[in-house]
């Protein structure tokens, strides 16, 4: 069987939902077909009908257990009884039953011998251990021998917290999240962390009633964005030097505006923490050359994000002006916080870049999507979204190819420029300033 044909039913208790959601994304990333009520139940569907159907269609029943849920008889009776009743209608041995520990805990006898089912199981599969996902993959391979697919680098998981604020800038939410990423080795101990962004559909642009919005952000339109990887942070000065110094990676020495890269272009390069600050004073062509060299070094396709990819990644499922909520504050991002957007108090205007990762991330785990430096996108400039692509690709046709709209605003910008939907229409591709930086995308589906 191909990986994409192996459906994996994720049985779990509500207490374990965050960990199971992360597992779901990881299975999907690896090419399998996980099924999870939170992701796959359509609003209005009756779970009592749909869950048995999903179990019947699955080849693997993965019972996700933790110290909080493993010994809860109610959990076993409620979550697993549906499965066992369904399995009773199936031929013995037609589903692979795996009790899997999300953390160290005792595993009860989930086979319930009195049911009389011939369930094939693995005893104590430990997802919480460092090689837990590899254990699961080995189990699936042993059972189904899926057809070989492109090898993928094992993704790492990191934990973080997101915050939300109201229109007064008061914190109203704090939530723990997980995301997956891989690290690209740039040499000399310098790495580039690339976050996995799940595919999805979102409304791109701003609604008519969004405060201080502009006509070039409309009409709002639905865009279906395929999965991709994007930099956890904007490219830093040390990452820039690691690639800019590699003249052996020049792709086309004869190409205009895409040959020589300044090793230290940043205006804010003389600070003690400059290595961790975003590179700036790089124009669009510099960023394109950086991506070309990085692609040649790694054998993977790196490029600038499309506007749709950038906004989708920035919003991370939110529909408010900022991924924090209804407003933004100087404690949440680096911008001209001496000016206000809504009812928040005035904050500090730092008047320079700050090290990446200093402020709270969004729900995808991305940092500095609001403020610090503008980030170049691949698209050409269009005055509005009439006729814009709906597949997440860069909009290049019939645009002004002297201009590309950077996104996200900078340390110098007013708060309304920091909105997720804002597009900066004045920036020409040749411009270099202490406001302009970028982050990179790695094309999803390539060998990792």
C-alpha positions in Angstrom: 0.0 0.0 0.0 1.0 3.6 -0.6 1.3 5.8 2.5 -1.5 8.0 1.2 -3.8 4.9 1.2 -3.2 4.0 4.9 -5.9 5.7 7.0 -5.1 6.0 10.7 -7.9 6.5 13.2 -6.7 8.6 16.2 -8.7 7.6 19.3 -8.0 9.9 22.2 -9.3 11.6 25.3 -10.1 15.3 25.2 -7.3 16.0 27.7 -4.8 14.9 25.1 -6.1 16.9 22.2 -3.1 19.3 21.8 -0.6 16.4 21.6 -2.9 14.4 19.2 -3.4 17.4 16.9 0.4 17.7 16.6 0.6 13.9 15.9 -2.1 14.3 13.2 -0.1 17.0 11.5 3.0 14.9 11.7 1.3 11.9 10.2 -0.1 14.0 7.4 3.3 15.5 6.8 4.8 12.0 6.4 2.2 11.2 3.7 -0.3 9.1 5.7 -4.1 9.7 5.9 -4.9 10.3 9.6 -8.5 10.7 10.7 -9.2 12.9 13.7 -12.6 14.2 14.8 -11.3 17.7 15.4 -10.0 17.9 11.8 -12.3 15.7 9.8 -15.7 15.9 11.3 -17.7 18.5 9.3 -19.9 20.8 11.4 -23.4 19.4 11.6 -22.3 15.8 11.1 -23.4 13.3 13.8 -20.2 11.9 15.4 -22.1 8.7 16.4 -22.6 8.0 12.7 -19.3 9.3 11.3 -16.8 7.8 13.8 -17.8 4.2 13.1 -17.6 4.9 9.3 -14.1 6.3 9.8 -13.0 3.3 11.8 -14.3 0.9 9.2 -12.4 2.8 6.5 -9.1 2.8 8.6 -6.3 0.3 8.4 -4.9 1.4 11.8 -6.6 2.1 15.1 -4.2 4.2 17.2 -5.3 4.5 20.8 -3.5 7.5 22.1 -2.9 7.3 25.9 -1.4 9.5 28.6 -1.3 9.4 32.4 -4.4 11.5 32.4 -6.4 9.2 30.1 -4.9 5.7 30.2 -6.7 4.5 33.3 -10.0 6.4 32.8 -12.6 3.7 32.4 -15.0 6.2 31.1 -12.5 7.1 28.3 -12.0 3.4 27.4 -15.8 2.7 27.4 -16.7 5.9 25.5 -13.9 6.2 23.0 -13.0 2.5 22.4 -16.4 0.9 22.7 -17.4 2.5 19.4 -14.4 1.1 17.8 -14.8 -2.4 19.3 -18.4 -2.5 18.4 -17.5 -1.5 14.8 -14.7 -4.0 14.6 -17.1 -6.7 15.7 -18.8 -6.3 12.4 -15.5 -6.7 10.5 -13.4 -9.7 9.7 -10.9 -10.5 12.5 -7.5 -9.0 11.9 -8.6 -6.4 9.3 -7.4 -3.5 11.4 -4.1 -3.0 13.1 -4.7 -2.0 16.7 -1.9 0.1 18.3 -2.0 1.3 21.9 0.4 4.2 22.0 1.7 6.2 25.0 1.9 9.9 24.5 3.9 10.0 27.8 5.2 7.5 30.3 2.2 5.8 31.9 0.7 2.4 32.5 -1.2 0.9 29.6 -4.4 -1.0 30.5 -5.5 -4.1 28.5 -7.2 -2.4 25.7 -7.9 -5.6 23.8 -10.8 -6.4 26.1 -10.5 -10.2 25.6 -14.2 -10.8 26.3 -15.0 -9.2 23.0 -13.3 -12.1 21.3 -11.6 -10.0 18.6 -8.3 -11.1 17.0 -6.7 -7.7 17.1 -3.1 -7.5 16.1 -1.3 -5.1 18.4 2.0 -3.7 19.3 2.7 -3.7 23.0 3.6 -0.3 24.4 4.5 1.9 21.5 6.1 4.9 23.1 5.5 8.1 21.1 6.9 10.2 24.0 10.4 8.8 23.5 12.8 10.5 21.2 12.3 8.0 18.4 8.6 7.6 19.1 7.5 8.6 15.6 10.1 6.3 14.1 8.7 3.4 16.2 5.3 4.1 14.7 6.6 4.3 11.1 8.5 1.0 11.6 5.3 -0.6 12.9 3.3 0.6 9.9 6.1 -0.5 7.5 6.3 -3.9 9.1 2.5 -4.4 8.8 1.7 -2.9 5.5 5.1 -2.5 3.7 4.0 0.7 2.0 5.5 1.5 -1.3 8.7 3.5 -1.0 8.3 7.2 -1.3 10.7 10.1 -1.2 12.7 10.0 2.0 11.8 12.8 4.4 13.9 14.3 7.1 12.4 13.6 10.5 10.8 16.9 11.6 11.5 18.2 15.1 8.7 19.6 17.4 9.0 22.7 19.5 6.6 24.1 22.1 5.6 27.8 22.4 2.9 30.1 23.8 0.7 32.5 21.9 -1.1 35.5 23.4 -4.2 37.4 22.4 -5.3 40.9 23.2 -8.5 43.0 23.0 -8.9 46.4 21.5 -7.3 48.0 24.6 -4.2 45.9 24.2 -5.1 43.9 27.3 -4.1 40.2 27.3 -7.2 38.0 27.1 -5.7 34.7 26.0 -2.5 32.7 26.6 -2.3 29.3 25.0 0.3 26.6 24.5 1.0 25.3 21.0 3.3 23.0 19.1 4.8 23.2 15.6 7.2 21.1 13.5 10.3 22.2 11.7 13.6 21.1 10.2 17.0 22.8 10.5 19.1 23.6 7.4 22.8 23.5 8.1 24.4 26.6 6.6 27.9 25.8 8.0 30.0 27.0 10.9 27.2 26.1 13.4 24.7 28.4 11.7 21.3 26.9 11.0 18.1 28.0 9.3 14.9 26.7 11.0 12.0 26.1 8.6 8.5 25.6 10.0 6.0 23.3 8.4 2.8 25.2 7.5 -0.2 23.0 6.9 -2.3 23.6 3.8 -5.7 25.3 4.1 -8.2 27.8 2.9 -8.4 31.4 4.1 -9.9 34.8 3.2 -7.1 37.0 1.9 -7.3 40.7 2.2 -9.2 43.0 4.6 -13.0 43.4 5.0 -14.5 46.8 4.2 -15.0 47.7 7.9 -11.4 46.9 9.0 -10.0 50.1 10.6 -7.5 52.0 8.5 -7.6 49.4 5.7 -7.1 50.3 2.0 -8.6 49.5 -1.3 -5.6 47.5 -2.6 -6.3 44.9 0.1 -9.7 44.1 -1.5 -11.7 42.4 -2.7 -11.4 39.8 0.0 -11.2 36.4 -1.7 -10.8 32.8 -0.7 -7.4 31.2 -1.4 -6.5 27.5 -1.1 -2.9 27.4 0.0 -1.0 24.1 -0.3 1.4 23.0 2.5 4.9 24.6 2.5 7.8 25.4 4.8 8.7 29.0 5.8 11.5 30.5 7.9 10.7 30.6 11.6 12.3 34.1 11.6 13.3 36.6 8.9 16.8 35.9 7.6 19.3 37.1 10.1 22.6 38.8 9.5 24.7 35.7 10.3 22.5 33.6 8.0 23.0 36.2 5.3 26.8 36.1 5.6 26.9 32.3 5.6 25.3 32.3 2.1 26.5 35.6 0.7 30.1 34.6 1.3 29.7 31.5 -0.9 30.5 33.0 -4.3 30.9 29.4 -5.5 27.1 29.2 -5.4 26.4 31.9 -7.9 23.8 30.5 -10.2 24.2 32.9 -13.2 27.2 35.3 -13.0 26.0 37.1 -16.1 22.5 37.9 -14.7 22.1 41.7 -14.0 21.4 42.7 -10.4 21.9 39.1 -9.2 25.7 38.7 -8.9 27.5 40.2 -5.9 26.1 40.2 -2.5 27.4 42.6 0.2 28.6 40.5 3.2 27.5 43.1 5.7 24.7 45.2 4.2 22.8 45.9 7.4 22.6 49.4 8.8 22.2 48.0 12.3 25.3 45.8 12.1 27.4 47.2 14.8 25.3 46.1 17.8 26.5 43.3 20.2 23.5 41.2 19.1 23.6 42.0 15.4 24.1 38.4 14.3 20.6 37.7 15.6 19.0 40.8 14.1 17.3 40.6 10.7 19.5 41.4 7.7 18.3 44.7 6.1 19.3 47.0 3.3 18.8 44.2 0.9 16.7 44.7 -2.2 14.4 42.2 -4.0 17.2 41.1 -6.3 19.5 40.4 -3.4 16.9 38.2 -1.8 16.3 36.3 -5.1 20.1 35.7 -5.4 20.2 34.5 -1.7 17.4 32.0 -2.4 19.2 30.8 -5.6 22.5 30.2 -3.7 20.7 28.5 -0.8 18.9 26.2 -3.3 22.2 25.3 -4.9 23.8 24.6 -1.5 21.0 22.4 -0.2 19.5 20.8 -3.3 16.1 22.0 -2.3 14.0 24.8 -3.9 14.1 27.9 -1.8 12.3 31.1 -2.9 10.5 34.1 -1.6 6.9 33.5 -0.4 3.9 34.6 -2.5 1.8 37.3 -1.0 -0.9 34.6 -0.4 1.5 32.3 1.4 2.9 35.2 3.5 -0.6 36.4 4.6 -1.8 32.9 5.3 1.3 32.2 7.4 1.0 35.5 9.2 -2.7 35.1 10.0 -2.3 31.5 11.2 -6.0 31.0 11.3 -7.0 34.5 12.6 -9.3 37.0 10.9 -8.5 40.0 13.1 -6.3 42.9 11.9 -3.3 41.4 13.7 -2.5 37.8 14.7 -2.6 38.9 18.3 -6.2 40.2 18.0 -7.9 43.6 17.5 -4.8 45.7 18.1 -1.0 45.6 18.6 1.3 46.9 21.3 5.0 47.6 21.8 5.2 44.5 24.1 4.1 42.3 21.2 6.1 43.7 18.2 8.8 46.1 17.1 7.2 49.0 15.3 6.4 52.7 16.0 4.5 51.9 19.2 4.5 55.6 20.2 1.5 55.7 17.8 -1.7 53.8 18.5 -4.1 51.7 16.4 -7.2 51.2 18.6 -7.6 51.7 22.4 -4.2 50.5 23.5 -1.7 52.6 25.5 1.3 54.1 23.7 4.4 52.1 23.9 8.1 52.3 23.2 9.4 53.3 19.7 12.7 51.5 19.6 14.0 53.2 16.4 16.0 50.2 15.3 15.7 46.5 14.6 15.6 43.9 17.4 16.9 40.3 17.6 14.5 37.9 16.0 12.3 35.8 18.3 12.0 38.4 21.0 8.2 38.9 20.8 5.4 36.3 21.0 4.8 34.1 17.9 1.6 33.4 16.1 -0.3 30.1 16.2 2.0 28.5 13.6 5.1 29.4 15.7 6.3 32.1 13.4 8.1 35.1 14.9 8.3 38.8 13.8 5.6 38.6 11.2 4.4 42.0 12.5 7.2 44.6 12.7 11.0 44.5 12.7 11.6 44.5 8.9 9.4 44.5 5.8 9.6 41.1 4.1 9.9 40.9 0.3 7.4 38.7 -1.6 7.6 37.1 -5.0 4.6 38.8 -6.6 4.6 41.9 -8.9 2.5 44.8 -7.7 -1.2 44.9 -8.5 -3.5 47.8 -7.4 -6.1 45.4 -6.0 -7.1 41.7 -5.9 -9.4 41.7 -9.0 -8.3 38.5 -10.8 -5.8 37.4 -8.2 -4.9 33.7 -8.1 -6.8 31.5 -5.7 -4.3 28.7 -5.4 -1.7 30.4 -3.3 0.8 31.1 -6.1 2.6 34.3 -6.8 0.7 36.8 -8.9 3.1 37.9 -11.6 1.1 38.4 -14.8 0.1 41.9 -15.8 1.7 43.5 -12.8 4.3 46.2 -12.3 7.4 44.2 -12.2 9.4 47.2 -11.0 7.6 46.8 -7.7 7.0 43.9 -5.3 4.9 44.4 -2.2 6.8 43.6 1.0 4.6 42.6 3.9 4.6 42.8 7.7 5.9 46.3 8.3 9.1 47.4 10.1 10.6 49.0 13.2 9.9 52.4 11.5 6.2 51.7 10.6 2.9 53.0 12.0 0.7 50.4 13.6 -1.9 50.3 10.8 0.9 49.2 8.4 1.5 46.2 10.6 -1.9 44.6 9.9 -1.9 41.1 8.4 -3.6 42.4 5.2 -1.5 45.5 4.6 0.5 45.8 1.3 3.2 48.4 0.9 2.8 49.9 -2.5 5.8 52.3 -2.5 8.6 49.8 -2.4 10.5 49.3 -5.7 12.5 46.1 -6.2 15.8 48.0 -6.4 15.3 49.7 -3.1 17.7 49.0 -0.2 16.8 50.5 3.2 17.1 49.7 6.8 13.5 48.7 6.8 13.7 45.9 4.1 14.5 42.2 4.9 12.9 38.9 3.9 12.3 35.3 4.9 12.4 32.3 2.7 10.0 29.5 1.7 11.0 25.9 0.9 8.7 24.2 -1.6 6.7 21.5 0.1 6.9 17.9 -1.2 10.5 18.0 -2.2 12.9 15.5 -0.7 14.0 16.6 2.8 
